Amino acid sequence: MSQLLALVILLLILFIGDLVAVRTKAWVPSIFVCAVLFLAGYWTFFPQDIVALAGVPPVVATMMMYLLITNMGTLLSIQELKNQWKTIVIALSGILGIIAILLGIGTFIFGFKTVVVAIPPLVGGVVSALIMSEGAKETGLASLSVFAIVIYVMQGFAGYPLTSIVLKKEGKRLLKQYRSGQLAYKAQGQAAEETAAAAAPKPELKLFRNMPEKYNTDFFKFLRLAAVSYLAYLTSTLLAPVASVSPFVLCLLFGVIATSLGFLEKQVLQKANGFGFAIMALMLFIFDGLKQATPGMMLEIIYPLAGSIILGVMGMYIFSFVAGKILKVSKEMAFAVSLTALYGFPADYIITNEVIKSLTEDEKEREMLTSNMLPPMLVGGFITVTIVSVVLAGTFVGLL
């Protein structure tokens, strides 16, 4: 198979996944469609090295992981997180629930290593799944390497319908309060003024404020991003004799520091026009892990897969319910926020908007629901999938 034919086939699969997700309003996750098509390909006519053949060998995927995780760090705004502190506590409680139930009960049912591999992909996205998959592969655990990817692929099927159900209950509760006059809603104009004031432009690159904008080229953005990633990697190697710290966790931390110092701008990878390509490379590399999956192996991991997701969701519900009670947040909203760990952005945005549209035709009521439901959902997804899952994966991979 030629390189370009391999690339065309793989990109067609990614596109079909997106197409199905859009048509089904994200009820059928794109990653599930892609995974099924990849498995069908590997079990029929795909060369085993089709991803590397297309131009994405492991070394390229590793480079993209460093850049993407450092880029994640640039998204953090301390002020935004302060405003949503209750959401953060609830999201962390949900994750604590997953860890507690799976380590406490799941270990006895499925074994310690299976649970260790399951937790980070269950509370995170593509990066944590890849870290655990590669970690399992390096320690010779081929079936668990595939398991890490499959649990990432399948978790949305639990997350999407459950989130939709609890958000509808929360929306109906808010509408009832709003219509009876119990819930006040800030006028759109006033809210817009406050938003505009909060969003007043501030110089992002404080360290380069005197540099003409024309010199801030795409290559300069890539250079700064790579330099911060390298600094994180270097720190990880220097700390190795004292403490084992994943370079990916440090990339996240260094991305936050570099942004607050004004060395990196927010979403620097997007501004350098490299985000889409980086995600494409990483997605292809994730699905490359499925080449080890035989039909027998897939049957072997169905039981721990279903069990891990069920136990994880149970733990999530119990812990988020308790946190919600303490913080005086409704059990529906608390559970919905913790469920964002199963899918993250953009699914949290899509599901919340779909629910709001289905509950009312009145624009003012939709605005009220959006202002109450969307911010916690977005912050919840960001905290769980972006930050905590990478830290967990970096920690848990050492337990293998």
C-alpha positions in Angstrom: 0.0 0.0 0.0 1.3 3.4 -0.9 1.8 6.2 1.7 -0.9 8.4 0.2 -3.5 5.6 -0.1 -2.9 4.7 3.5 -3.4 8.4 4.5 -6.6 8.8 2.4 -8.1 5.6 4.0 -7.3 6.7 7.5 -8.6 10.3 7.0 -11.8 8.8 5.5 -12.3 6.8 8.6 -11.8 9.9 10.8 -14.3 11.8 8.6 -16.9 9.1 8.7 -16.6 9.1 12.6 -17.2 12.8 12.6 -20.1 12.5 10.2 -21.9 9.9 12.3 -21.4 12.0 15.5 -22.8 15.1 13.8 -25.8 13.3 12.3 -26.6 11.6 15.7 -25.9 14.8 17.7 -23.0 13.0 19.4 -25.2 10.1 20.7 -22.9 7.8 18.7 -19.4 8.9 19.5 -17.0 9.5 16.6 -14.3 7.6 18.3 -16.5 4.5 18.6 -17.3 4.6 14.8 -13.6 5.0 14.0 -12.6 2.2 16.4 -15.0 -0.2 14.7 -13.8 0.7 11.3 -10.1 0.4 12.3 -10.8 -3.1 13.8 -12.6 -4.1 10.6 -9.6 -2.9 8.6 -7.0 -4.7 10.8 -9.0 -7.9 10.7 -9.3 -7.8 6.9 -6.9 -5.9 4.6 -5.0 -3.2 6.6 -1.2 -3.6 6.8 -0.2 -3.8 10.5 1.9 -0.6 10.1 -0.7 1.4 8.2 -0.5 4.4 10.6 3.3 4.6 10.4 3.0 4.0 6.6 0.7 7.0 6.4 3.3 9.2 8.0 2.6 9.0 11.7 5.3 6.8 13.4 5.4 6.7 17.2 8.1 9.4 17.3 5.8 11.9 15.6 2.9 11.0 18.0 5.1 11.5 21.0 6.1 14.9 19.7 2.5 15.9 19.3 1.7 14.7 22.8 4.3 17.0 24.3 3.0 19.9 22.3 -0.7 19.2 23.0 -0.3 18.8 26.8 1.8 21.9 27.1 -0.9 23.7 25.0 -3.5 22.4 27.5 -1.7 24.2 30.3 -2.1 27.5 28.4 -5.9 27.2 28.8 -5.8 27.6 32.5 -7.0 30.9 34.0 -6.9 31.1 37.8 -9.7 33.6 37.9 -12.1 31.4 35.9 -11.3 28.5 38.2 -11.9 30.6 41.3 -15.4 31.5 40.0 -16.3 27.9 39.6 -14.7 26.5 42.7 -17.8 24.5 43.6 -17.8 22.8 40.2 -14.1 21.9 40.6 -14.7 20.3 44.1 -17.6 18.3 42.7 -15.6 17.2 39.6 -12.7 16.1 41.8 -15.1 14.3 44.1 -16.5 12.3 41.2 -13.0 11.3 40.1 -12.2 10.3 43.7 -15.4 8.2 43.6 -14.2 6.4 40.5 -10.7 5.7 42.1 -12.2 4.6 45.5 -14.8 2.2 44.1 -12.5 0.7 41.4 -9.5 0.3 43.6 -11.7 -0.9 46.5 -14.0 -3.3 44.7 -12.7 -3.6 41.2 -9.3 -4.8 42.3 -10.9 -7.9 43.8 -13.0 -8.6 40.7 -10.6 -7.8 37.8 -7.1 -7.5 39.4 -5.0 -4.6 40.4 -3.3 -4.0 37.0 -6.5 -4.0 35.1 -8.0 -1.4 37.4 -4.8 0.8 37.3 -5.0 0.8 33.5 -8.8 1.5 33.5 -8.9 4.5 35.8 -7.0 7.3 33.8 -8.8 6.6 30.4 -12.1 6.4 32.3 -11.7 9.9 33.7 -9.9 11.4 30.8 -9.4 11.7 27.1 -7.1 10.7 24.3 -3.8 11.6 26.0 -4.4 9.7 29.2 -5.6 6.6 27.2 -2.4 6.8 25.1 -0.1 7.1 28.2 -1.7 4.1 29.8 -1.8 2.1 26.6 1.9 2.8 25.9 2.8 2.0 29.6 1.0 -1.3 29.4 2.7 -2.2 26.1 6.1 -1.4 27.5 5.5 -3.8 30.5 4.4 -6.6 28.1 0.7 -6.4 28.9 -0.7 -6.5 25.4 -4.3 -7.1 26.2 -4.3 -4.3 28.8 -2.7 -2.0 26.2 -5.7 -2.6 24.0 -8.0 -2.3 27.0 -6.9 1.3 27.7 -8.0 2.3 24.3 -11.2 0.4 24.2 -12.4 1.8 27.6 -11.7 5.3 26.2 -13.7 4.4 23.1 -16.7 3.0 25.0 -17.1 5.3 28.0 -19.1 7.8 26.1 -22.0 5.3 25.7 -22.5 5.5 29.5 -21.8 9.2 29.8 -24.0 10.7 27.0 -27.4 9.2 27.9 -26.9 9.6 31.6 -25.8 13.2 31.3 -28.8 14.0 29.0 -31.2 12.5 31.6 -29.9 14.3 34.6 -29.5 17.6 32.8 -33.2 17.4 31.7 -34.2 16.9 35.3 -32.0 19.9 36.4 -33.4 22.0 33.5 -37.0 21.3 34.5 -36.2 22.1 38.2 -34.6 25.5 37.1 -37.5 26.3 34.8 -40.0 25.5 37.6 -38.2 27.9 40.0 -37.8 30.6 37.3 -41.5 30.5 36.3 -42.6 30.7 39.9 -40.4 33.7 40.5 -38.0 31.8 42.9 -35.0 32.1 40.6 -33.9 35.5 39.5 -32.1 35.9 36.2 -29.7 38.7 35.3 -30.8 40.8 32.3 -28.9 39.9 29.1 -27.6 43.5 28.7 -26.1 43.6 32.2 -24.6 40.2 31.8 -23.1 41.2 28.4 -21.6 44.3 29.9 -20.0 42.3 32.7 -18.7 39.8 30.3 -17.3 42.5 28.0 -15.5 44.1 31.0 -14.1 40.8 32.1 -12.9 40.0 28.6 -11.1 43.4 28.2 -8.0 42.6 26.2 -4.8 42.2 28.2 -1.4 41.7 26.7 -0.8 37.9 26.7 2.9 38.0 25.8 4.2 40.2 28.6 7.8 39.0 28.0 7.6 40.1 24.4 5.4 43.2 24.7 7.9 45.4 22.9 8.3 42.9 20.0 6.4 43.9 16.8 3.5 41.5 16.1 4.8 40.7 12.7 7.7 38.8 14.2 5.3 36.5 16.2 5.2 34.0 13.3 3.8 30.5 13.4 7.4 29.2 13.8 8.1 31.5 16.7 4.9 30.1 18.4 6.0 26.5 17.8 9.5 27.4 19.0 8.3 28.7 22.3 5.9 25.8 22.8 8.6 23.3 22.1 11.0 25.1 24.4 8.6 24.8 27.3 7.9 21.1 26.5 11.7 20.5 26.5 12.1 22.3 29.8 9.4 20.0 31.3 11.2 16.9 29.8 14.6 18.1 31.1 13.1 18.7 34.6 11.6 15.2 34.6 15.0 13.6 33.7 16.8 15.7 36.4 14.2 14.6 39.0 14.4 10.9 38.0 17.1 9.9 40.6 15.0 11.5 43.4 11.4 11.1 42.2 9.7 9.7 39.2 7.5 12.5 37.7 5.9 12.0 34.3 7.2 14.6 31.8 3.6 14.9 30.6 2.4 16.1 34.0 5.3 18.6 34.1 4.3 19.8 30.5 0.9 20.7 31.9 2.4 22.6 34.9 5.0 24.3 32.8 2.3 25.4 30.3 0.4 27.1 33.1 3.5 28.8 34.4 4.7 29.9 30.9 1.3 31.4 30.2 1.1 33.3 33.5 4.6 34.7 33.0 3.7 35.9 29.5 6.0 33.5 27.6 3.2 31.7 25.9 -0.2 33.0 24.7 -3.5 31.0 25.4 -4.2 28.3 22.9 -0.8 28.8 21.2 -1.1 25.6 19.2 -4.4 26.8 17.6 -2.9 30.2 16.9 0.1 28.5 15.2 -2.4 26.6 13.0 -1.1 23.3 14.3 -3.9 22.0 16.6 -5.9 20.1 14.0 -2.9 18.3 12.6 -1.7 17.4 16.2 -5.1 16.0 17.1 -5.2 14.0 13.8 -1.8 12.5 14.4 -2.7 11.6 18.0 -6.0 10.1 17.1 -4.4 7.9 14.4 -1.8 6.7 16.9 -4.5 5.9 19.4 -6.3 3.7 16.9 -2.9 2.2 15.8 -3.0 0.4 19.2 -6.0 -1.6 18.0 -3.8 -3.6 15.6 -3.0 -5.9 18.5 -6.7 -6.6 19.2 -7.7 -10.0 18.0 -11.4 -11.1 18.1 -10.5 -13.4 21.1 -8.8 -10.5 23.0 -11.9 -8.3 22.4 -14.2 -11.0 23.9 -11.7 -11.3 26.8 -11.9 -7.6 27.8 -15.7 -7.1 27.5 -16.3 -8.3 31.1 -13.7 -5.9 32.7 -14.7 -3.2 30.3 -18.4 -3.2 31.3 -17.6 -3.8 35.0 -15.1 -0.9 35.2 -17.5 1.5 33.6 -20.5 0.5 35.8 -18.4 0.6 39.0 -16.8 3.9 38.0 -20.2 5.5 37.4 -21.5 4.2 40.7 -18.5 5.7 42.6 -18.9 9.0 40.6 -22.6 9.3 41.6 -22.1 8.5 45.3 -19.2 10.9 45.8 -20.7 13.8 43.7 -24.0 13.4 45.5 -22.2 13.9 48.9 -20.2 16.8 47.6 -23.3 18.4 46.1 -25.2 18.0 49.4 -22.3 19.8 51.3 -22.0 22.6 48.7 -25.8 23.0 48.3 -25.7 22.0 44.6 -28.5 19.9 43.3 -27.8 16.2 42.9 -28.6 16.3 39.2 -26.1 19.1 38.5 -23.5 17.6 40.7 -23.8 14.2 38.9 -23.8 15.9 35.4 -20.6 17.8 36.3 -18.9 14.6 37.4 -20.1 12.7 34.3 -18.1 15.2 32.1 -15.1 13.0 33.0 -16.4 10.4 30.6 -16.2 12.6 27.5 -15.1 16.2 28.1 -15.2 19.0 25.5 -16.9 19.4 22.9 -19.5 16.7 24.0 -20.3 18.5 27.2 -21.1 21.7 25.2 -23.2 19.8 22.6 -25.2 17.7 25.1 -26.0 20.8 27.3 -27.2 22.8 24.4 -29.3 20.0 23.0 -31.0 19.5 26.4 -31.7 23.3 26.7 -33.2 23.5 23.2 -35.5 20.5 24.0 -36.8 22.0 27.2 -38.2 25.3 26.1 -38.8 27.5 23.0 -38.6 30.8 25.0 -35.3 32.6 24.3 -35.2 34.2 27.8 -35.7 30.8 29.4 -33.0 29.3 27.2 -30.6 32.1 28.2 -31.4 31.5 31.9 -30.8 27.7 31.5 -27.5 28.3 29.6 -26.2 30.7 32.2 -26.9 28.2 35.0 -25.9 24.9 33.3 -23.3 25.5 30.7 -20.4 27.2 32.7 -20.2 24.3 35.3 -20.4 21.7 32.5 -17.5 23.3 30.6 -15.3 23.8 33.7 -16.1 20.3 34.9 -15.1 18.8 31.6 -11.9 20.9 31.5 -10.8 20.0 35.0 -11.4 16.2 34.6 -10.4 15.4 31.1 -7.6 18.0 30.7 -5.9 18.3 34.0 -6.7 15.5 36.4 -6.6 12.7 33.8 -3.1 13.6 32.7 -1.8 13.8 36.3 -3.5 10.5 37.1 -2.1 8.8 34.0 1.4 10.1 34.8 1.1 8.7 38.3 -0.7 5.4 37.6 1.6 4.4 34.7 4.4 4.1 37.3 2.3 1.4 39.2 2.5 -1.0 36.2 
